[in-house]
Amino acid sequence: MFLPLANSWGGFRSTTPSSGSAGEARNWELAGYELGELKEVFSDAQDLVPRYQNVPVGEMIDAIITGTITDLEGAIATRDFSKFSASFDQLTTACNSCHQAANRAYIAIRRPTQSNFSNQDFSPAKK
């Protein structure tokens, strides 16, 4: 795999579960931070690899992913867990739709069942 794209997707694999875990814990500040990191990953992929093996990566991110990220931002901003949960699932579905459109249906994303970061507390900070 082309290194910049591999690096971008590696970042995606760490920020998406963290954002989900933070949202599950209702730690909206952390969820927002992690979503910001995820947006950077997608932006980097668009800038560094706008096209990969005849797949218009940048255009596909705009067409399939961007709207779901906006919905997730709104859910975090309003601290609406139901909307967050639905938006997170929509983002997951959008990722899989993008993989299918890119003839990479063998890459299937799902909602994390547990955190990959056992050393991180996702609970909101005590004030």
C-alpha positions in Angstrom: 0.0 0.0 0.0 1.1 3.5 -0.7 2.7 4.8 2.6 0.7 8.1 2.9 -2.6 6.3 2.5 -1.5 3.6 4.9 -0.5 6.2 7.5 -3.9 8.0 7.1 -5.9 4.8 7.5 -3.7 3.9 10.5 -4.7 7.1 12.1 -8.3 6.4 11.3 -8.1 3.0 13.1 -7.0 4.7 16.3 -9.2 7.8 16.3 -12.5 6.3 15.4 -12.7 3.8 18.3 -11.5 6.5 20.7 -14.2 8.9 19.6 -16.7 6.1 20.0 -15.5 5.2 23.5 -15.5 8.9 24.5 -19.1 9.3 23.3 -20.2 6.1 25.0 -18.8 7.6 28.2 -20.5 10.9 27.5 -17.1 12.6 27.6 -18.1 15.2 25.0 -14.8 17.1 25.2 -12.8 14.0 24.4 -15.2 12.9 21.7 -14.9 16.3 20.0 -11.1 16.2 20.2 -11.0 12.7 18.7 -13.4 13.7 16.0 -11.1 16.6 15.2 -8.2 14.2 14.9 -10.4 12.0 12.6 -11.2 14.9 10.4 -7.4 15.6 10.1 -6.9 12.0 9.0 -9.5 12.3 6.2 -8.0 15.7 5.2 -4.5 14.3 5.0 -5.8 11.4 2.9 -7.5 13.8 0.5 -4.4 16.1 0.3 -1.7 13.4 0.1 -3.5 10.7 -1.9 -6.4 12.3 -3.8 -6.3 9.2 -6.1 -5.1 5.7 -5.4 -5.1 2.9 -8.0 -7.7 4.7 -10.0 -9.9 5.2 -7.0 -10.8 8.9 -6.4 -10.1 8.8 -2.7 -10.6 12.6 -2.1 -13.8 12.8 -4.0 -15.2 9.7 -2.3 -14.5 11.2 1.1 -16.3 14.4 0.2 -19.3 12.5 -1.3 -19.7 9.7 1.2 -18.0 10.6 4.5 -18.2 14.4 5.0 -21.9 14.6 5.8 -21.8 11.9 8.4 -18.9 13.7 10.2 -21.0 16.9 10.2 -23.8 15.0 11.9 -21.5 13.5 14.4 -20.1 17.0 15.2 -23.7 18.2 15.8 -24.4 15.4 18.2 -21.2 16.1 20.1 -22.0 19.8 20.2 -25.4 19.2 21.6 -24.3 16.4 23.9 -27.1 14.2 22.5 -26.1 10.6 23.1 -28.9 9.1 20.9 -27.9 11.3 18.0 -24.2 10.5 18.6 -24.9 6.8 18.6 -26.9 7.0 15.4 -24.4 9.3 13.7 -21.5 7.0 14.7 -23.3 4.1 13.1 -24.0 6.2 10.0 -20.3 7.0 9.8 -19.4 3.3 10.0 -21.9 2.5 7.3 -20.5 5.3 5.2 -17.0 3.9 5.6 -18.2 0.5 4.4 -20.1 2.1 1.5 -16.9 3.9 0.4 -14.9 0.6 0.6 -17.5 -1.1 -1.5 -17.5 1.7 -4.1 -13.7 1.4 -4.2 -14.0 -2.4 -4.9 -12.5 -3.0 -1.4 -15.6 -4.6 0.2 -13.3 -7.0 2.1 -12.5 -4.1 4.3 -15.5 -4.1 6.7 -15.7 -1.7 9.6 -17.9 -2.2 12.6 -18.7 -0.4 15.9 -16.0 -1.3 18.4 -17.0 -3.7 21.0 -14.3 -2.6 23.4 -11.5 0.0 23.6 -8.1 -0.7 22.1 -6.7 1.6 24.7 -6.9 -0.2 28.1 -4.7 2.5 29.6 -7.0 5.4 28.8 -10.0 6.4 31.0 -12.7 7.7 28.8 -14.8 9.0 31.6 -15.4 12.8 31.7 -12.9 14.7 33.8 -14.0 15.5 37.4 -14.7 19.2 37.9 
